[in-house]
């Protein structure tokens, strides 16, 4: 089940502190991604989604780069497996469809491959290391 009503497209300018808090907790604190690797020039030009729980507290985020790459998908530990990741991905795929994009790409942590496969993503290529975490490139051709 996806909680789509709780996911909204937000701007980096308006919500950067909230988006940073979630990504800091998930990527830097939990997964030990070096802080210098987490922040880049793409945040300001990307489309971001923000998921909030039923109390309005922020629990997840992801971004869509201008070239159709989805990245920085993060849900706070206590809120995983509750539909927020699903809702964020659906919102980003809807945005891509509105842009009439033909395909979407992402680099998935290998532990998340099955999650993305449920949406039709296919593994493309060999596993690789990024920020000390095993990843694989995945592609979804859009209708």
C-alpha positions in Angstrom: 0.0 0.0 0.0 1.3 3.5 -0.9 0.4 6.6 1.1 0.4 8.9 -2.0 -1.5 11.6 -0.2 1.4 12.1 2.1 4.0 12.7 -0.7 4.5 16.1 -2.4 6.9 17.7 -4.8 8.8 20.3 -3.0 11.6 22.8 -4.0 15.1 22.5 -2.6 14.9 26.2 -1.9 11.9 25.8 0.4 12.6 22.5 2.0 16.4 22.0 2.0 16.7 21.8 5.8 14.1 19.1 6.0 15.4 17.2 3.1 19.0 17.5 4.5 17.9 16.2 7.9 16.4 13.0 6.4 19.3 12.3 4.1 21.8 13.1 6.9 20.1 10.6 9.2 19.8 7.8 6.5 22.9 8.2 4.4 25.5 9.9 6.6 24.6 8.7 10.1 23.1 5.2 9.3 24.9 4.1 6.2 28.2 6.0 6.8 28.2 7.7 3.4 31.0 10.4 3.6 29.3 13.8 3.9 31.3 15.2 1.0 29.7 12.6 -1.3 26.2 13.3 -0.2 25.9 16.9 -1.2 26.3 18.1 -4.7 25.3 20.7 -7.2 22.4 18.6 -8.4 20.2 19.3 -5.4 19.3 22.8 -6.5 18.3 21.8 -10.0 16.5 18.5 -9.1 12.8 17.9 -8.4 12.4 16.6 -4.9 9.6 14.7 -3.1 9.0 14.8 0.6 6.9 12.2 2.4 5.2 13.0 5.7 3.5 10.6 8.1 -0.1 11.0 9.2 1.0 13.5 11.9 2.8 15.6 9.3 6.3 14.7 10.3 8.8 14.3 7.5 9.8 10.7 7.0 11.3 10.3 3.5 12.7 12.0 0.5 14.0 11.3 -3.0 15.1 13.4 -6.0 14.7 13.4 -9.7 17.6 14.8 -11.8 16.8 16.8 -15.0 18.1 13.8 -17.1 15.6 11.3 -15.6 17.8 9.8 -12.9 16.1 9.0 -9.6 18.4 9.2 -6.6 18.8 9.9 -2.9 15.8 7.8 -2.0 15.7 7.8 1.8 13.1 6.8 4.4 13.8 7.1 8.1 14.4 3.8 9.7 11.3 3.7 11.8 9.1 4.4 8.8 10.4 1.8 6.3 8.1 -0.9 4.9 5.0 1.3 5.5 4.4 2.5 2.0 6.3 5.8 1.9 9.1 4.6 -0.4 6.4 3.2 -2.7 4.5 6.5 -2.7 7.6 8.6 -3.4 8.6 6.4 -6.3 5.1 6.5 -7.7 5.1 10.3 -7.4 8.4 10.5 -9.3 7.3 8.1 -12.0 4.1 10.3 -12.4 6.3 13.3 -12.8 8.4 11.6 -15.5 5.3 10.6 -17.3 4.0 14.2 -17.2 7.4 15.2 -18.8 6.8 12.5 -21.5 10.1 10.8 -20.6 10.9 7.5 -22.3 13.0 5.9 -19.6 14.1 6.4 -16.0 17.4 5.2 -14.5 18.7 4.8 -10.9 21.5 3.3 -9.0 20.0 1.0 -6.5 21.6 -0.4 -3.4 21.6 -4.1 -4.0 19.4 -4.6 -0.9 16.7 -2.5 -2.6 16.7 -4.3 -6.0 13.5 -6.3 -5.3 11.7 -3.1 -4.2 12.4 -1.5 -7.6 11.7 -4.7 -9.6 8.1 -4.5 -8.3 7.8 -1.3 -10.3 9.2 -2.9 -13.5 12.8 -1.7 -13.2 15.4 -4.1 -14.7 19.0 -4.5 -13.6 21.4 -3.2 -16.2 25.0 -4.2 -15.9 27.3 -5.4 -13.1 27.3 -4.6 -9.5 29.5 -1.7 -8.4 30.6 0.1 -5.2 29.5 3.6 -4.5 30.1 5.3 -1.2 31.2 1.9 0.3 27.8 0.3 -0.6 27.1 -2.3 -3.3 24.9 -0.9 -6.1 23.5 -1.9 -9.4 22.2 0.3 -12.3 18.5 -0.2 -13.0 16.3 1.0 -15.9 12.6 1.3 -16.5 11.2 2.0 -19.9 8.1 4.2 -19.6 5.0 3.8 -21.7 
